Amino acid sequence: FDEELCCGIGPVERAKGDEREKAEKAAKEFMASNLEKVEKAGAKNAIYLCLWCAHLAKKFFPDSPIGQMHYPDILLERLAKEKLRLKSPKVIGYYEGCHKRSKDWAPGVTLEWQRYREVLHRIEGLKVVEMPDHLCCTVVPGRIIEAAQKLNLDTIVCSCLGCQTRLRYTSKDTGVHVQYLPDLLLEALGPK
């Protein structure tokens, strides 16, 4: 689309009491506007790159005829029969994210985190080291980078765009590279 609205997670997350209710109402209206565009386009699914958009869409529109999907859902479906291989071996730390924040503002809504992790084990030449999942990238991003350094990792892969952005910013000048899951999958597909 040439224009879409932010899901409004910032105000939803920060608001308390009556203000939270108002923020959620506004967020639902933003998301409804986006879904209206999806419907007008004749699409069957709304695919969100943003973890928070995916959570809020599933929370606000659980019975929508339009599927609410986080981007890995559609990617993994399309990659199911593809051979995934890296040109040279690579060791990465996989940081799934803590999910603490989404449990607060979208209780009961889940994404398929285990499935997102499993695709990594299909990539030939990739060794996956699990990163601590109790650390929140918003609260202590530096501790996540320190954990990678203690594990002698030079790359962290994130499936959450927000985590990837915060950790990449925090990792400047540390020697730790932060990579977004779709970029790693594209690398593993190789040239066609």
Sine and cosine of phi, psi and omega as CSV:
sin_phi,cos_phi,sin_psi,cos_psi,sin_omega,cos_omega
0.00,0.00,0.49,-0.87,0.04,-1.00
-0.98,0.21,-0.27,0.96,0.05,-1.00
-0.45,-0.89,0.73,-0.69,0.13,-0.99
-0.61,-0.79,0.40,-0.92,-0.06,-1.00
-0.99,-0.11,0.55,-0.83,0.11,-0.99
-0.88,0.47,0.53,-0.84,0.00,-1.00
-0.93,0.37,-0.30,0.95,0.05,-1.00
0.99,0.11,0.39,0.92,-0.08,-1.00
-0.89,0.45,-0.53,0.85,0.00,-1.00
-0.82,0.57,-0.84,0.54,0.04,-1.00
-0.89,0.46,-0.61,0.79,0.01,-1.00
-0.87,0.49,-0.71,0.70,-0.07,-1.00
-0.93,0.36,-0.56,0.83,-0.07,-1.00
-1.00,0.04,-0.38,0.92,-0.10,-1.00
-0.96,0.27,0.49,-0.87,0.03,-1.00
-0.81,-0.59,0.47,-0.88,0.10,-0.99
0.83,0.55,-0.76,-0.65,-0.02,-1.00
-0.88,0.48,-0.55,0.83,0.01,-1.00
-0.90,0.44,-0.57,0.82,0.03,-1.00
-0.89,0.46,-0.68,0.73,0.01,-1.00
-0.88,0.48,-0.68,0.73,0.03,-1.00
-0.90,0.43,-0.67,0.74,0.00,-1.00
-0.90,0.43,-0.66,0.75,0.02,-1.00
-0.91,0.41,-0.61,0.79,0.04,-1.00
-0.89,0.46,-0.71,0.70,0.02,-1.00
-0.90,0.44,-0.68,0.73,0.01,-1.00
-0.88,0.48,-0.66,0.75,0.01,-1.00
-0.90,0.45,-0.62,0.79,0.04,-1.00
-0.91,0.41,-0.65,0.76,0.04,-1.00
-0.87,0.50,-0.74,0.67,-0.04,-1.00
-0.91,0.41,-0.61,0.79,0.02,-1.00
-0.90,0.45,-0.61,0.80,0.04,-1.00
-0.89,0.46,-0.67,0.74,0.03,-1.00
-0.91,0.42,-0.68,0.74,0.00,-1.00
-0.90,0.43,-0.56,0.83,0.05,-1.00
-0.87,0.50,-0.65,0.76,0.03,-1.00
-0.92,0.40,-0.63,0.77,0.04,-1.00
-0.88,0.47,-0.71,0.70,0.00,-1.00
-0.89,0.45,-0.70,0.72,0.02,-1.00
-0.88,0.47,-0.52,0.85,0.01,-1.00
-0.97,0.24,-0.18,0.98,0.01,-1.00
0.99,0.17,0.29,0.96,-0.01,-1.00
-0.98,0.19,0.49,-0.87,0.02,-1.00
-1.00,-0.02,-0.40,0.92,-0.05,-1.00
-0.73,-0.69,0.53,-0.85,0.20,-0.98
-0.96,-0.26,0.86,-0.52,-0.06,-1.00
-0.94,-0.34,0.83,-0.56,-0.09,-1.00
-0.95,-0.32,0.79,-0.61,0.15,-0.99
-0.97,0.23,-0.49,0.87,-0.04,-1.00
-1.00,0.09,0.83,-0.56,0.03,-1.00
-0.83,0.55,-0.67,0.75,-0.06,-1.00
-0.94,0.34,-0.62,0.78,0.09,-1.00
-0.86,0.51,-0.69,0.72,-0.01,-1.00
-0.88,0.47,-0.71,0.70,0.01,-1.00
-0.89,0.46,-0.75,0.66,-0.04,-1.00
-0.91,0.41,-0.62,0.79,0.03,-1.00
-0.88,0.47,-0.69,0.73,0.01,-1.00
-0.92,0.39,-0.55,0.83,0.03,-1.00
-0.94,0.34,-0.75,0.66,-0.11,-0.99
-0.98,0.20,-0.51,0.86,-0.12,-0.99
-0.77,-0.64,0.82,0.57,-0.08,-1.00
-0.91,0.41,-0.41,0.91,-0.05,-1.00
-0.95,-0.30,0.27,0.96,-0.02,-1.00
-0.91,0.42,0.63,-0.78,0.08,-1.00
-0.93,0.36,-0.28,0.96,0.06,-1.00
-1.00,0.01,0.83,-0.56,0.00,-1.00
-0.91,0.42,0.66,-0.75,0.03,-1.00
-0.96,-0.26,0.94,-0.35,-0.12,-0.99
-0.81,-0.59,0.61,-0.79,0.19,-0.98
-1.00,0.08,0.61,-0.80,-0.16,-0.99
-0.77,0.64,-0.59,0.81,-0.02,-1.00
-0.88,0.47,-0.46,0.89,-0.01,-1.00
-0.85,0.53,-0.73,0.68,-0.03,-1.00
-0.97,0.25,-0.60,0.80,0.02,-1.00
-0.89,0.46,-0.73,0.68,-0.07,-1.00
-0.92,0.38,-0.55,0.83,0.07,-1.00
-0.88,0.47,-0.70,0.71,-0.03,-1.00
-0.95,0.31,-0.47,0.88,-0.05,-1.00
-1.00,-0.03,-0.02,1.00,-0.11,-0.99
-0.79,0.61,-0.60,0.80,-0.06,-1.00
-0.97,-0.25,0.04,1.00,-0.01,-1.00
-0.99,0.13,0.55,-0.84,0.11,-0.99
-1.00,0.09,0.81,-0.59,-0.01,-1.00
-0.93,-0.37,0.85,-0.52,-0.08,-1.00
-0.50,-0.87,0.66,-0.75,0.08,-1.00
-1.00,-0.05,0.52,-0.85,0.03,-1.00
-0.89,0.45,-0.64,0.77,0.05,-1.00
-0.70,-0.71,0.51,-0.86,-0.06,-1.00
-0.83,0.56,0.52,-0.86,-0.06,-1.00
-0.54,-0.84,0.63,-0.77,0.09,-1.00
-0.92,-0.40,0.79,-0.62,-0.01,-1.00
-0.77,-0.64,0.42,-0.91,0.19,-0.98
-0.99,-0.14,0.77,-0.64,0.03,-1.00
-0.99,-0.15,0.89,-0.46,0.06,-1.00
-0.95,-0.30,0.96,-0.27,-0.04,-1.00
-0.97,0.25,-0.49,0.87,-0.11,-0.99
0.95,-0.30,0.32,-0.95,-0.09,-1.00
-1.00,0.03,-0.41,0.91,-0.01,-1.00
0.91,0.42,0.08,1.00,-0.02,-1.00
-0.90,0.44,-0.69,0.73,-0.06,-1.00
-0.90,0.43,-0.71,0.71,-0.06,-1.00
-0.92,0.38,-0.48,0.88,0.04,-1.00
-0.92,0.38,-0.48,0.88,0.01,-1.00
-0.95,0.31,-0.69,0.73,-0.11,-0.99
-0.95,-0.30,-0.03,1.00,0.09,-1.00
-0.59,-0.81,0.86,0.52,-0.04,-1.00
-0.86,0.50,0.64,-0.77,0.02,-1.00
1.00,0.08,-0.21,0.98,0.02,-1.00
-1.00,-0.02,0.79,-0.61,0.01,-1.00
-0.78,-0.62,0.43,-0.90,0.13,-0.99
-0.90,-0.43,0.16,-0.99,-0.13,-0.99
-1.00,-0.04,0.90,0.43,-0.10,-1.00
-0.86,0.51,-0.63,0.78,-0.01,-1.00
-0.89,0.45,-0.63,0.77,0.03,-1.00
-0.90,0.43,-0.63,0.77,0.01,-1.00
-0.90,0.44,-0.58,0.81,0.02,-1.00
-0.95,0.32,-0.63,0.78,-0.08,-1.00
-0.88,0.48,-0.53,0.85,0.00,-1.00
-0.88,0.47,-0.50,0.86,0.01,-1.00
-0.89,0.46,-0.60,0.80,-0.02,-1.00
-0.96,0.28,-0.17,0.98,0.07,-1.00
-1.00,0.04,-0.17,0.99,-0.07,-1.00
-1.00,0.07,0.91,-0.41,0.03,-1.00
-0.91,0.42,0.70,-0.71,0.02,-1.00
1.00,0.03,0.08,1.00,-0.01,-1.00
-0.92,-0.38,0.79,-0.62,0.13,-0.99
-0.94,-0.33,0.78,-0.63,-0.06,-1.00
-0.95,-0.30,0.80,-0.60,0.09,-1.00
-0.94,-0.35,0.79,-0.62,-0.02,-1.00
-0.96,0.27,0.72,-0.69,0.06,-1.00
-1.00,-0.07,0.42,-0.91,0.05,-1.00
-0.85,0.52,0.74,-0.67,-0.02,-1.00
-0.97,-0.24,0.14,0.99,0.03,-1.00
-1.00,-0.09,-0.05,1.00,0.00,-1.00
-0.99,-0.14,0.74,-0.67,-0.02,-1.00
-1.00,-0.07,0.76,-0.65,-0.04,-1.00
-0.92,0.39,-0.38,0.93,0.03,-1.00
-0.98,0.18,-0.61,0.80,-0.09,-1.00
-1.00,0.04,-0.74,0.68,-0.08,-1.00
-0.71,-0.70,0.86,0.50,-0.03,-1.00
-0.88,0.48,-0.55,0.83,0.00,-1.00
-0.89,0.46,-0.57,0.82,0.01,-1.00
-0.93,0.36,-0.50,0.87,0.05,-1.00
-0.94,0.34,-0.67,0.75,0.05,-1.00
-0.90,0.44,-0.67,0.74,0.04,-1.00
-0.87,0.49,-0.64,0.77,0.03,-1.00
-0.88,0.47,-0.66,0.75,0.04,-1.00
-0.89,0.46,-0.67,0.74,0.01,-1.00
-0.90,0.44,-0.66,0.75,0.02,-1.00
-0.90,0.43,-0.50,0.87,0.04,-1.00
-1.00,0.04,0.10,0.99,-0.02,-1.00
0.85,0.52,0.62,0.78,0.02,-1.00
-0.99,-0.15,0.65,-0.76,0.10,-1.00
-0.96,-0.30,-0.04,1.00,0.02,-1.00
-0.65,-0.76,0.72,-0.69,0.14,-0.99
-0.90,-0.43,0.73,-0.69,0.07,-1.00
-0.94,-0.35,0.72,-0.69,0.00,-1.00
-0.83,-0.56,0.64,-0.76,0.10,-0.99
-1.00,-0.06,-0.20,0.98,0.03,-1.00
-0.99,-0.13,0.83,-0.56,-0.02,-1.00
-0.89,0.46,-0.61,0.79,0.03,-1.00
-0.90,0.44,-0.72,0.70,0.04,-1.00
-0.88,0.48,-0.71,0.70,-0.02,-1.00
-0.86,0.51,-0.69,0.73,-0.04,-1.00
-0.91,0.41,-0.75,0.67,-0.01,-1.00
-0.90,0.43,-0.69,0.73,-0.03,-1.00
-0.94,0.35,-0.60,0.80,0.04,-1.00
-0.89,0.46,-0.68,0.74,0.02,-1.00
-0.90,0.44,-0.69,0.72,-0.03,-1.00
-0.94,0.35,-0.47,0.88,-0.09,-1.00
-0.99,0.12,-0.06,1.00,0.00,-1.00
-0.80,0.60,0.71,-0.71,0.04,-1.00
0.90,0.43,0.37,0.93,0.03,-1.00
-0.95,-0.32,-0.23,0.97,-0.08,-1.00
1.00,0.05,-0.04,1.00,0.02,-1.00
-0.99,-0.16,0.83,-0.56,0.03,-1.00
-1.00,-0.07,0.67,-0.74,0.04,-1.00
-0.91,-0.41,0.79,-0.61,-0.09,-1.00
-0.84,-0.54,0.61,-0.79,0.04,-1.00
-1.00,0.09,0.67,-0.74,-0.06,-1.00
-0.76,0.65,-0.72,0.70,0.01,-1.00
-0.86,0.51,-0.55,0.84,0.02,-1.00
-0.92,0.38,-0.64,0.77,0.05,-1.00
-0.91,0.41,-0.67,0.75,0.01,-1.00
-0.90,0.43,-0.63,0.78,0.05,-1.00
-0.89,0.45,-0.68,0.74,0.06,-1.00
-0.87,0.50,-0.65,0.76,-0.04,-1.00
-0.96,0.27,-0.40,0.92,0.07,-1.00
-0.96,0.29,-0.51,0.86,0.01,-1.00
0.94,0.33,0.03,-1.00,0.01,-1.00
-0.93,0.36,0.58,-0.81,0.02,-1.00
-0.96,-0.30,0.00,0.00,0.00,0.00
